[in-house]
């Protein structure tokens, strides 16, 4: 047998798959759609900030809310920017100019030229999803967006304090007004329902039973991304054994492999500063903050300040469960999580 015997549609398990209906996030959806509602009447929407840990549905809710809006206003301009990948001021503006208004970009364009392109081509209200917005290296771009007539955004981050920590007062006073939607980890029942729906869409009939779904949900610790990956991994394991359904004996291995897979994807997205920190700890685990910063300065060609590192890059590693912090009498000591998987260490910067 091949994967196709168990997995009928592999796209259902992709990170960017947007399900038809959103499970367990009705109140969150309502808040985001309320923020976007003015667009239906031709007005600028309220900015909206979504906060919470990884794998709790923030990006899914944002994308679903924009999809719902576009069912009411078919031609509303919209764009998506992953600020972990596009973290400079110009990179964000270029992405928005392309996707929001379809502007033809010159080979080189100044920040002012990009803002003008967006402003001149945005006729009516539009909305931008800024995913991982706390990873912006040049936060002044938020002020640029605020100054564009009719443009609103949905900003997605782990913690509010990380987003606003490095902003100057002028930017904070302008952009901090808006809806704030906080996400907690999913409960086991909600994870099970999410998995059940993905199984119905992506797996063959009878490929997974209720007990197996519940087992995956319990072991995934409230992280929907890990749970969905585990369901896919379990289906592939079953296929390799010539089975048409996932047996319970494969679940623990599937969840473990899925955790490593999600972790590896996260590591692959780290910027150069986060890579450097990860590599330093891979070589010498258990460093206190000053020791870690000193080693980071040695290996990175363009190091940021200790304050910026402390307020931006280190919290991101912790939120994504790559680094664990041991706190003792006011001292923080940093450890890699799951250091027994050396194959997960990224290449040196």
N, C-alpha and C positions, 0 to 999 in steps of 0.2 A: 504494500500500500504506500501511497505518497501523502504529503500534507493535504492535498486536495480532498482526500477521503474524509478528513475531519474538518479542515478549514475550508469553508466554502467561499468566503470573501475576506481575504487578508487585510483589506483596507479598513475594515471595521475596527481593527486593533491598532491602527496608526495613531500617533500622538495628535495629529491634526484632524482626525475624524470628528465631525460635528454631528452628533446624533439628532434624530428627528425631534425627540422630546428630552428635556433635561430632568434628571432624577434628583430629588431631594434638595433642590435649590429654588423652590417656588418664591420664597420671600426675597431671596437675593435677586432673582430675575425681575421681580416686581419693582425693586428699588432702582435697578439699572434702567429698566424701561421707563420708569417715571422720570428719571434724569433726562432721557432722550426724547420724551414726549413733546417738548416745544418744537422740535423739528417738523412734526406733522402739521403744525400751523405756520411753518415758514420762518420760525425763530431759532436763534442759537440755543443749543441745549446747555444744561448744566454740566460742568465737568464732574467726573465720577472717579473715585479711587477705590480699588478693590484690594484688600489686604488679607493675608493668610498664608499658611505654610504651603509647601509644594504638594501637588496632587489632590487639591481639594475643589477643583472646578472653576477657578477664577477665570482663566482664559476661555474655557468653554462657555461660561455664562456671558462673558463680554461678547463673544462671537455670536452666540445665540440671540442676544438682545439686539445686536445690529441686524441680524437676519430678520428678526421679527419687525424691526423698524422698516426695513426695505420691502416688506410685504405690504406696508401701509404707504410708504413713499418710495416708489420703485426706483427713481433715479437719484436717490440721495447719495452724494459723494462719500466714499468711505475708504479707509486705508488701515493697514496693519503694519506695525513696526516692532521688530524684536530688538529691544535696546541692548540686549546682551551682545548681539552681533553688530548692530549699527548704533554705536555708543557715542559717536562724535556729533557735534552740532550739524555739520554739513551732511553727514551720512543720514541722519534723521530727516532733514529737510529734503534731501534728494529723493528718499524713498516716498515721502509724502507727495512731493511734486509729481512723481511718476504715477503713483497709484490713486491719489485723491483726485487730481485734475488732469492727468494724462499729459502733463507738460513735456515738451521736447527740451531736454537738458543740453546746454552747451557743454563742450568738453571740459571746461573749467568754469565754475560759477562761484561767485562770492556768496557769503551768507545773505547779504542784502538782496542780491539778485534772486536767490532761491525764494526768499520770503515774498518778493515782488511777484515772481512767477505764480506762486500759490494764491496770493491775494488777487491778482488780476484774472485768474482763471476759475476761482471759486465763486460761482453765482448762486447764492443762497447758502443755507446751513450745510455743514458737513461734519463728519465725526472720524476720529482717528483712535485706534487701539494702540496704546503704548505698553507693550508687554515687557516685563522686567525693567520697568522705568527707573527703578532704583540703581540700575547699572549704568545710567548715563554718566559719561565722563565730563560732558559739558552741559550742565543743567540750565544754562542760559537759554537753551533751545525751548524750554518750557515757556519762558517769557516771550520768545519769538512767536510761538503758537498762540499764546494768549492775545497777542496784538493783531492776529489775523482775523478780520471780520467774519463772523459766522462760524468759526471753527471751534469745536469742543473736542474733548478727548476723554477716553477711559484709561486711566493709569493703573497698572497692575504691579504690585510689589508684595514682598513678604511682610514688612513692618513699616508702619507710618514713620517711626523715628528714623529709619534708615533713608527714607525718601527725602525728608525735609532737613536732615542733619547738616548737609553741606550747602544748602541754599542761602543766598544772602537775603536780608530782610525785605528788600524791594520785590524780589521774585516771590518769596513766600507769601507776602501780603496779597499779591495778585492772584496766585494760582491755588492757594490752599482752601479757598472757598469752594465748596461743592459737596456732593454726596459722598459719604464714606460707608462702604459695605464691607463688613468683616466676616471672614469665612473660618469655620472651625473644621477639624478633621471629620471625615464621614464616619457614621456609625456602621457597625457590621451589617445591619439589615439594609441600609442604603447601598453599601458596596455590593451586597448580594443581588439587589435589584438591578444595579448597573451591569453586573456581570451577566445576569440572566438575559437582559436585553441584548447585550453584545453577542451572547451565545446564539440567541435566536436569529440574529442578523448574519453572523459570520461563521457559525459552525453548522455541520450537518445535523439532521434530526437525531436526537438521542445521544449526542456527543458528550453531554455533561449532565449529571443529575444534581438534584437539590443539595445533597450532602456534600458533594465535591465543591459546588459553588459556595456553600457556607464555610467550608474548610479554607478555601482560598481567601474569602472575605475576612475570616478571623486572623489569618496569618499575615495579612497585608497591612495591618496596623493603621487603618483609616486612610491609606494612600491609594486612590483610585488608579493612578497611573501604574503603580506596581501591580495591583490586582489584575488589571486588564492585560498587562504584559505576561503575568503568570498564567492566565487563562490561555493565551496564545502559545506560550512555551509548553504548557501541559498538553495542548492539542498536538503539537509537533512531536513531543515525546511519545504520545500514544500512537501516532502514525508510524514512527520509526519501529515500534514494536509490533506493527501490523494490527493494531486495535482500531475499532471504530468509535470508541468512547474513552474518556479520560478516567482511569481508575484512581481511587483515593490514595493508593500507595505512591503515586507519582507527584502528589500535590506539594509535599514539602520540598522536594528537589526543584519543582517548577517555580515555587515562590523564591527559593534561594537564587536560582539562575536569573529570574526576573529582576530581583533586587540588584544583582551584579550588572545586569544589562542596563537598567535605568541609571545606575551609578556611572557606568562607563559613558553613557550618553551625556550625562551631566559633566563629567570630566572633560569630554571632548568640546564642550561649549565654554570652558573657562577661558577668560582673557589672559593675557601674558602675565599680569600681576598675580592672578589667582593660581595660574600654573606654577609660577615661581614659588609661591607659598606652599603649594601642595608638594612640590619636589623637595623643598627644604625639609619638610616634615617627613617625607618618605626616606630621606637620608638620616635624619636625626630627630626622632619623635620626642615629644614631651618637652618642648621648649617653652620658656616663659615669653611674654610678649616682646620685651626688649631684645632677647636673644634671637627670636624669630625675625624681628625687623632687621637686625644687624646682618643676619645670614641672607635675608631677602635683598638687602642693598648690595650685597656682594655679587649676586647672580643675575640681577635685573639691570639692563642697560639704562633704563630711564625710570628709576624708582619714584613712587609717590611719597608723600609725607607719612609719618607714623600716624598722625591723626586721620588722614584720609584712609589709610589702610585699616585702621581700627574701626572706623565708622562705615566703611563700604565693603571692602573685599573680605575681611575676616567674618563678618556676620553672614555674608552670602555663603561661604563655605560651611558655616554652621547650619544655616537654614536648609541646605541641601544635603545634610547628613554626611558630609565628607570629613568634617572636623568636629571633634568633641572637645569641650572646654572644661578643664578641671579647675574649680575655684577653691582657693584655700587662703584665708586671712588676707583678702584683698589682692591676692596674686592669681593671675590666670595662666594656666599651663595648657598648651595646645597639643592634641593627639589626633592622629589620623584614625578614622573609623574603618574597621575591617582591614587593617594593615597586613593581614595574612593572605591578601590577594595581590601579589606583586605585579601580575600582568595588567592590573588596572592603573598603574602609575603612568602618567603622561610622559612624553619625551621632554627632555630638558629644554628650557627656554633658550 
